[in-house]
């Protein structure tokens, strides 16, 4: 059995801009829970408040393009990213911004 498959199992996970996606993350199997930091260290989850004008979820799903976002090139830029699509150089909004697509 592959070591990763032995230790981890698929689980639902939360993705910024997309919400909860079924079986999109990995969790430690019960057999190894004594090594699971999520069970050993109490972490308070903070609710992230997305800017209501940000359409990053629709951009990530291919429903809209960055230039259709009301925040694009106004308050959202690589220097001041509002959504996940602008945060990294590889993000779709960052690429649109950089290459003026």
TORBABA-721822 format. One record per atom (N, C-alpha, C): atom name; residue in one letter; y, z, x. Coordinates in Angstrom, 3 decimals, m for minus. Atoms other than C-alpha are relative to their C-alpha. Last residue first. Example, Ala and Ser with C-alpha at 12.3 -4.5 7.8 and 13.67 -1.06 7.14 Angstrom:
2
(pt "N" "s" (m1.190 m0.060 m0.820))
(pt "CA" "s" (m1.060 7.140 13.670))
(pt "C" "s" (1.090 0.730 m0.770))
(pt "N" "a" (m1.190 0.000 0.890))
(pt "CA" "a" (m4.500 7.800 12.300))
(pt "C" "a" (1.200 0.000 0.900))
END
This chain:
101
(pt "N" "x" (0.814 0.889 0.846))
(pt "CA" "x" (40.607 m21.160 m5.145))
(pt "C" "x" (0.614 m0.056 m1.383))
(pt "N" "x" (m0.874 0.563 1.041))
(pt "CA" "x" (43.343 m19.641 m3.028))
(pt "C" "x" (m0.731 m1.024 m0.873))
(pt "N" "x" (0.074 1.455 m0.122))
(pt "CA" "x" (40.942 m19.096 m0.116))
(pt "C" "x" (0.803 m0.734 m1.067))
(pt "N" "x" (m0.120 0.463 m1.384))
(pt "CA" "x" (41.777 m15.428 0.407))
(pt "C" "x" (0.083 m1.516 0.099))
(pt "N" "x" (m1.311 m0.364 m0.534))
(pt "CA" "x" (42.429 m14.509 m3.238))
(pt "C" "x" (0.203 m0.621 1.381))
(pt "N" "x" (m1.002 0.791 0.726))
(pt "CA" "x" (39.434 m16.370 m4.627))
(pt "C" "x" (1.380 0.240 0.594))
(pt "N" "x" (0.166 1.376 m0.471))
(pt "CA" "x" (37.271 m14.811 m1.906))
(pt "C" "x" (1.003 m0.928 m0.687))
(pt "N" "x" (m0.552 0.049 m1.356))
(pt "CA" "x" (38.648 m11.331 m2.686))
(pt "C" "x" (m0.099 m1.416 0.567))
(pt "N" "x" (m1.462 0.024 0.123))
(pt "CA" "x" (37.994 m11.903 m6.391))
(pt "C" "x" (0.665 m0.084 1.373))
(pt "N" "x" (m0.444 1.269 0.580))
(pt "CA" "x" (34.375 m12.874 m5.741))
(pt "C" "x" (1.518 m0.084 m0.127))
(pt "N" "x" (m0.180 m0.037 1.446))
(pt "CA" "x" (33.719 m9.965 m3.410))
(pt "C" "x" (0.578 m1.298 m0.532))
(pt "N" "x" (0.978 0.875 0.642))
(pt "CA" "x" (32.528 m10.772 0.107))
(pt "C" "x" (0.154 m0.050 m1.518))
(pt "N" "x" (m0.320 1.393 m0.331))
(pt "CA" "x" (35.653 m9.375 1.763))
(pt "C" "x" (m0.934 m0.983 m0.692))
(pt "N" "x" (0.523 0.487 m1.283))
(pt "CA" "x" (35.006 m6.103 m0.047))
(pt "C" "x" (0.400 m1.453 0.229))
(pt "N" "x" (0.111 m1.027 m1.039))
(pt "CA" "x" (37.062 m4.272 m2.689))
(pt "C" "x" (m0.466 m0.547 1.343))
(pt "N" "x" (m1.054 0.198 m0.995))
(pt "CA" "x" (38.216 m7.225 m4.817))
(pt "C" "x" (m0.177 0.930 1.197))
(pt "N" "x" (m0.010 1.392 m0.472))
(pt "CA" "x" (35.158 m7.654 m7.035))
(pt "C" "x" (1.034 m0.263 1.087))
(pt "N" "x" (1.017 0.199 m1.038))
(pt "CA" "x" (34.693 m3.878 m7.338))
(pt "C" "x" (0.036 m1.407 0.596))
(pt "N" "x" (1.410 0.043 0.386))
(pt "CA" "x" (37.917 m3.512 m9.287))
(pt "C" "x" (m0.917 m0.288 1.171))
(pt "N" "x" (0.164 m0.760 1.238))
(pt "CA" "x" (41.500 m2.433 m8.638))
(pt "C" "x" (m1.473 0.069 m0.384))
(pt "N" "x" (1.049 0.448 0.918))
(pt "CA" "x" (41.907 m3.494 m5.021))
(pt "C" "x" (m0.119 0.909 m1.219))
(pt "N" "x" (0.036 m0.968 1.095))
(pt "CA" "x" (45.320 m2.739 m3.448))
(pt "C" "x" (m1.067 m0.433 m1.013))
(pt "N" "x" (m0.699 m1.192 m0.494))
(pt "CA" "x" (45.435 m4.472 m0.042))
(pt "C" "x" (m0.043 1.120 m1.035))
(pt "N" "x" (0.828 m0.657 m1.020))
(pt "CA" "x" (42.783 m6.998 m1.107))
(pt "C" "x" (0.639 1.274 0.565))
(pt "N" "x" (0.026 0.837 m1.201))
(pt "CA" "x" (44.854 m7.651 m4.251))
(pt "C" "x" (m0.906 0.679 1.024))
(pt "N" "x" (1.292 m0.003 m0.692))
(pt "CA" "x" (45.038 m6.298 m7.800))
(pt "C" "x" (0.011 m1.018 1.137))
(pt "N" "x" (0.214 m1.329 m0.588))
(pt "CA" "x" (48.515 m5.391 m9.135))
(pt "C" "x" (m1.314 0.076 0.774))
(pt "N" "x" (m1.159 m0.782 0.451))
(pt "CA" "x" (49.590 m8.996 m9.640))
(pt "C" "x" (m0.150 1.391 0.602))
(pt "N" "x" (m1.236 0.373 m0.710))
(pt "CA" "x" (47.351 m11.420 m7.744))
(pt "C" "x" (1.248 0.700 m0.536))
(pt "N" "x" (0.184 0.789 m1.221))
(pt "CA" "x" (44.549 m10.793 m10.265))
(pt "C" "x" (1.329 m0.511 0.543))
(pt "N" "x" (m0.407 m0.818 m1.148))
(pt "CA" "x" (45.463 m8.098 m12.809))
(pt "C" "x" (m0.029 m0.776 1.315))
(pt "N" "x" (m1.444 m0.255 0.046))
(pt "CA" "x" (45.456 m10.379 m15.879))
(pt "C" "x" (0.501 0.817 1.200))
(pt "N" "x" (m0.283 m1.437 0.097))
(pt "CA" "x" (41.983 m11.647 m14.901))
(pt "C" "x" (1.507 0.236 0.010))
(pt "N" "x" (m0.193 m0.335 1.419))
(pt "CA" "x" (41.460 m15.336 m15.667))
(pt "C" "x" (0.303 1.485 m0.204))
(pt "N" "x" (m1.340 0.424 0.412))
(pt "CA" "x" (42.004 m16.292 m12.000))
(pt "C" "x" (0.282 0.262 m1.477))
(pt "N" "x" (m1.063 m0.934 m0.389))
(pt "CA" "x" (38.967 m14.181 m11.114))
(pt "C" "x" (1.400 m0.395 m0.472))
(pt "N" "x" (m0.331 0.156 m1.416))
(pt "CA" "x" (36.572 m16.369 m13.124))
(pt "C" "x" (1.177 0.911 0.344))
(pt "N" "x" (m1.385 0.379 m0.293))
(pt "CA" "x" (34.982 m15.412 m16.432))
(pt "C" "x" (0.184 m0.152 1.501))
(pt "N" "x" (m0.613 0.329 1.291))
(pt "CA" "x" (31.460 m15.152 m17.879))
(pt "C" "x" (1.434 m0.492 0.200))
(pt "N" "x" (m0.268 1.429 0.057))
(pt "CA" "x" (29.736 m15.308 m14.489))
(pt "C" "x" (0.626 m0.453 m1.301))
(pt "N" "x" (1.003 0.636 0.870))
(pt "CA" "x" (28.187 m11.840 m14.914))
(pt "C" "x" (0.197 m1.514 m0.099))
(pt "N" "x" (1.317 m0.167 m0.626))
(pt "CA" "x" (30.134 m10.495 m11.923))
(pt "C" "x" (m1.104 m0.672 m0.808))
(pt "N" "x" (0.015 0.864 m1.182))
(pt "CA" "x" (33.346 m11.948 m13.379))
(pt "C" "x" (m1.369 0.075 0.675))
(pt "N" "x" (0.157 1.381 0.468))
(pt "CA" "x" (32.674 m10.392 m16.791))
(pt "C" "x" (m0.050 m0.983 1.167))
(pt "N" "x" (1.332 0.130 0.589))
(pt "CA" "x" (32.128 m6.992 m15.178))
(pt "C" "x" (m0.270 m1.418 m0.471))
(pt "N" "x" (0.996 0.157 m1.061))
(pt "CA" "x" (35.221 m7.442 m13.009))
(pt "C" "x" (m1.419 m0.162 m0.551))
(pt "N" "x" (1.122 0.713 0.622))
(pt "CA" "x" (37.451 m7.922 m16.050))
(pt "C" "x" (m1.134 m0.235 1.004))
(pt "N" "x" (0.914 0.582 m0.989))
(pt "CA" "x" (40.043 m5.312 m15.049))
(pt "C" "x" (m1.193 m0.647 m0.710))
(pt "N" "x" (m0.330 1.411 m0.193))
(pt "CA" "x" (42.703 m4.761 m17.725))
(pt "C" "x" (m0.944 m0.724 0.939))
(pt "N" "x" (0.417 0.807 1.153))
(pt "CA" "x" (41.107 m1.513 m18.927))
(pt "C" "x" (0.326 m1.488 0.137))
(pt "N" "x" (m1.228 0.513 0.582))
(pt "CA" "x" (41.408 m0.018 m15.420))
(pt "C" "x" (m0.395 m0.923 m1.154))
(pt "N" "x" (m0.368 1.363 m0.361))
(pt "CA" "x" (38.069 1.653 m14.857))
(pt "C" "x" (1.330 m0.363 m0.661))
(pt "N" "x" (m0.820 0.594 1.056))
(pt "CA" "x" (37.724 5.402 m15.061))
(pt "C" "x" (0.470 m1.365 0.489))
(pt "N" "x" (m0.991 0.910 m0.556))
(pt "CA" "x" (34.883 6.664 m12.933))
(pt "C" "x" (0.730 m0.675 m1.158))
(pt "N" "x" (m0.123 1.175 0.844))
(pt "CA" "x" (33.199 9.698 m14.383))
(pt "C" "x" (1.073 m0.890 0.609))
(pt "N" "x" (m1.331 0.185 0.563))
(pt "CA" "x" (32.410 12.085 m11.609))
(pt "C" "x" (0.007 m1.281 m0.822))
(pt "N" "x" (m0.379 1.399 0.175))
(pt "CA" "x" (28.847 13.130 m10.999))
(pt "C" "x" (1.369 m0.074 m0.650))
(pt "N" "x" (m0.668 0.196 1.282))
(pt "CA" "x" (28.545 16.670 m9.751))
(pt "C" "x" (0.439 m1.459 m0.085))
(pt "N" "x" (m1.143 0.902 m0.095))
(pt "CA" "x" (26.016 16.819 m6.981))
(pt "C" "x" (0.581 m0.176 m1.391))
(pt "N" "x" (m0.702 0.217 1.272))
(pt "CA" "x" (23.582 19.679 m6.610))
(pt "C" "x" (1.253 m0.855 0.213))
(pt "N" "x" (m1.434 m0.240 m0.161))
(pt "CA" "x" (21.573 19.108 m3.442))
(pt "C" "x" (0.700 m0.248 m1.330))
(pt "N" "x" (m0.267 m1.156 m0.858))
(pt "CA" "x" (17.785 19.484 m3.605))
(pt "C" "x" (1.484 0.371 0.081))
(pt "N" "x" (0.521 m1.213 0.643))
(pt "CA" "x" (16.947 17.195 m6.547))
(pt "C" "x" (0.381 1.260 0.779))
(pt "N" "x" (m0.616 m0.101 1.327))
(pt "CA" "x" (19.136 14.276 m5.460))
(pt "C" "x" (m0.470 1.244 m0.745))
(pt "N" "x" (m1.309 m0.651 m0.118))
(pt "CA" "x" (18.085 14.954 m1.849))
(pt "C" "x" (0.679 0.149 m1.358))
(pt "N" "x" (m1.019 0.710 0.780))
(pt "CA" "x" (14.491 14.075 m2.721))
(pt "C" "x" (1.323 0.757 0.025))
(pt "N" "x" (m0.895 0.635 m0.969))
(pt "CA" "x" (12.166 15.320 0.034))
(pt "C" "x" (1.186 m0.696 m0.685))
(pt "N" "x" (m0.454 m1.072 m0.887))
(pt "CA" "x" (10.268 17.823 m2.186))
(pt "C" "x" (0.944 m0.544 1.084))
(pt "N" "x" (m1.254 m0.591 0.473))
(pt "CA" "x" (10.193 14.995 m4.748))
(pt "C" "x" (0.496 1.152 0.876))
(pt "N" "x" (m0.856 m0.279 m1.158))
(pt "CA" "x" (7.596 13.106 m2.706))
(pt "C" "x" (1.295 0.712 m0.377))
(pt "N" "x" (0.835 m0.465 m1.111))
(pt "CA" "x" (4.716 12.996 m5.246))
(pt "C" "x" (0.838 0.429 1.215))
(pt "N" "x" (0.242 m1.431 0.196))
(pt "CA" "x" (7.290 12.678 m8.037))
(pt "C" "x" (m0.793 0.606 1.162))
(pt "N" "x" (1.109 m0.352 0.892))
(pt "CA" "x" (8.302 9.248 m6.724))
(pt "C" "x" (m0.219 1.510 m0.017))
(pt "N" "x" (1.158 m0.538 m0.707))
(pt "CA" "x" (11.692 8.855 m5.061))
(pt "C" "x" (m1.054 0.427 m1.022))
(pt "N" "x" (0.025 m1.455 m0.058))
(pt "CA" "x" (14.073 6.666 m7.022))
(pt "C" "x" (m1.256 0.451 0.722))
(pt "N" "x" (1.237 m0.624 m0.462))
(pt "CA" "x" (14.977 3.003 m6.712))
(pt "C" "x" (0.168 1.506 0.024))
(pt "N" "x" (m0.123 m0.919 m1.126))
(pt "CA" "x" (17.566 1.023 m8.605))
(pt "C" "x" (m1.361 0.529 0.410))
(pt "N" "x" (m0.785 0.640 m1.059))
(pt "CA" "x" (17.736 m2.007 m10.891))
(pt "C" "x" (0.197 0.891 1.222))
(pt "N" "x" (0.809 0.199 m1.214))
(pt "CA" "x" (14.908 m0.931 m13.214))
(pt "C" "x" (0.750 m0.675 1.147))
(pt "N" "x" (1.384 m0.485 m0.006))
(pt "CA" "x" (17.093 m1.321 m16.321))
(pt "C" "x" (m0.714 m0.394 1.297))
(pt "N" "x" (0.939 1.120 m0.003))
(pt "CA" "x" (20.768 m1.953 m15.623))
(pt "C" "x" (m1.413 0.545 0.183))
(pt "N" "x" (1.384 m0.333 m0.343))
(pt "CA" "x" (23.313 0.696 m16.601))
(pt "C" "x" (m0.869 m1.256 m0.100))
(pt "N" "x" (0.621 m1.067 0.773))
(pt "CA" "x" (26.955 m0.408 m16.522))
(pt "C" "x" (m1.421 0.262 0.472))
(pt "N" "x" (1.124 0.511 0.780))
(pt "CA" "x" (28.053 m3.794 m15.198))
(pt "C" "x" (m0.636 1.046 m0.897))
(pt "N" "x" (m0.349 1.244 0.669))
(pt "CA" "x" (31.495 m3.215 m13.695))
(pt "C" "x" (m1.101 m0.548 m0.895))
(pt "N" "x" (m1.415 0.111 0.347))
(pt "CA" "x" (30.235 m0.588 m11.313))
(pt "C" "x" (0.286 m1.381 m0.581))
(pt "N" "x" (m0.695 0.910 m0.900))
(pt "CA" "x" (26.451 m0.456 m11.404))
(pt "C" "x" (1.436 m0.171 m0.485))
(pt "N" "x" (m1.338 0.372 0.470))
(pt "CA" "x" (24.510 2.431 m12.935))
(pt "C" "x" (0.673 m0.860 1.063))
(pt "N" "x" (m1.108 m0.454 m0.828))
(pt "CA" "x" (20.778 2.679 m12.292))
(pt "C" "x" (1.314 m0.540 m0.549))
(pt "N" "x" (m1.270 0.517 0.495))
(pt "CA" "x" (17.528 2.496 m14.244))
(pt "C" "x" (1.108 0.538 0.896))
(pt "N" "x" (m0.633 m0.835 1.023))
(pt "CA" "x" (14.517 3.307 m12.136))
(pt "C" "x" (1.282 m0.688 m0.457))
(pt "N" "x" (m1.183 0.523 0.686))
(pt "CA" "x" (12.039 1.475 m9.926))
(pt "C" "x" (0.530 0.999 m1.021))
(pt "N" "x" (0.357 0.687 1.237))
(pt "CA" "x" (9.677 3.588 m7.827))
(pt "C" "x" (1.280 m0.497 m0.666))
(pt "N" "x" (m1.026 0.259 1.014))
(pt "CA" "x" (9.930 4.758 m4.232))
(pt "C" "x" (m0.573 m0.695 m1.221))
(pt "N" "x" (m0.989 m1.085 0.087))
(pt "CA" "x" (7.499 6.432 m1.823))
(pt "C" "x" (0.988 m0.190 m1.150))
(pt "N" "x" (0.655 m1.299 0.112))
(pt "CA" "x" (4.340 4.306 m2.087))
(pt "C" "x" (1.012 1.115 m0.265))
(pt "N" "x" (0.577 m0.085 1.343))
(pt "CA" "x" (6.245 1.113 m2.808))
(pt "C" "x" (m0.674 1.347 m0.219))
(pt "N" "x" (m1.104 m0.125 0.962))
(pt "CA" "x" (8.357 1.625 0.299))
(pt "C" "x" (m0.512 0.162 m1.423))
(pt "N" "x" (m0.605 m1.328 m0.101))
(pt "CA" "x" (5.274 2.310 2.436))
(pt "C" "x" (1.134 0.197 m1.010))
(pt "N" "x" (m1.263 0.048 m0.718))
(pt "CA" "x" (3.456 m0.831 1.253))
(pt "C" "x" (0.668 1.375 m0.039))
(pt "N" "x" (m1.188 0.000 0.849))
(pt "CA" "x" (0.000 0.000 0.000))
(pt "C" "x" (1.248 0.000 0.892))
END
